Amino acid sequence: DDDEQSRLLASRTDAQISEVLTRMRADDAADALLDLPQDRRQPVLEALGPDQRRKVTALLGYNETTAGGLMGVDYFTQRPDTTAAAALDALRTAHTNQPEALLTIYLTDDDDRLVGAVGLVAALQADPAVALHELADKEPVRLHPDADVIDVITNMADYNMLTLPVVDHDHRLIGVITVDDVLEAVIPENWRRREHPATNHATPPRDHE
């Protein structure tokens, strides 16, 4: 729960908070950092490891209601000539990635420009020796980081997407939005906090013999 998380973090030292944020997904760490009092954010940010600090700093530059604010920066990419078998082998060891972001293999060129996307099911069902570019959607739907949340929702709904790539103005892949992040952003807070009615597990009465 976000409120409980904020209370727990606020009661910790800067070093303890940075240790927790280092273990979180970068997008979640950025959100947690913004929940801290203003005067504590910079010391905690500076205490993060270099890689996590770079990711979190990049995400803090985007408005939370834009594609950039919704995206995560851990995603799975391969070169277009990689075989399906080699891509799946690499996927098995991608333990640091958000599982939801592994539903799509994104193809990038030597300049990190997005040149295709292959669904995980398509890769699993393909001939292991086939190159990914033969399976790919070569013009995948993508958005720029300044696109608003309505554009994100509309595209994901219209194209039945579970992940949506975000690219810069040079078409370089910079992040991926997953459907769970979109749902979290659009479901009203009071809906998420509502109490679910208790399920009635009572045994139905038996017919009289």
Steps between C-alpha positions, in 0.01 A plus 500: 500500500640839397409676826652226712810501281536876547470469879752218515754682287458833680598336828830367356837667456607629158742207465229246585258659253759499222568131567129422459468715186801329345311168514182643345409542135625840388150634429375391843813643661438835330142506632618411851763774488236760412297391803784606731521852645672742261812540715567123509475423129841618384703326775316173434547537123872563542533190719362270228734287293612661171281287271183538708567871553531552124170321434309677778637842403386446140149405612470798735525726196157394371154602613329204666195533272705453181640194325841588642360508851326165459781308332755269652858501378567126528402322180623214283671572168673289239657564162282417197722215378488317834333160476187419697692235696779743596248766604312257723826384658581863583148553630543218753779693669332843496423478872537874563225595259140563600320175398216693332755672274630165373182430303652674199846472346595838354741510208748786487778591259856599586380850594227364732225606259184290520466294181256228601315310770438128549243362743627240744245241383607550136863440598411188700296351215750583224768279347793544743734583208288781354632855532291735709460753218303236309249482786490869584243771462736740323292810577390448861278760660712735710463831679726788595553566872291820495185318382223531756337217689193507271723424200657215693165348599350545153790335320523208741124442480469543122789265423448254790848568630645373827817705455553828315848626403603860557758654267680833482482727196781305334295179539734359765324273749506663846228318692203265501154549651331186632128451536519472881660845519219644287231341716664637814504847347138508383307312768373757753667484841169442682426200275834340586437551871142378509421201714417187307184326614572181691446189298229282644651158547200360688399152393168510313218317674450141387169382368294308752526129453 
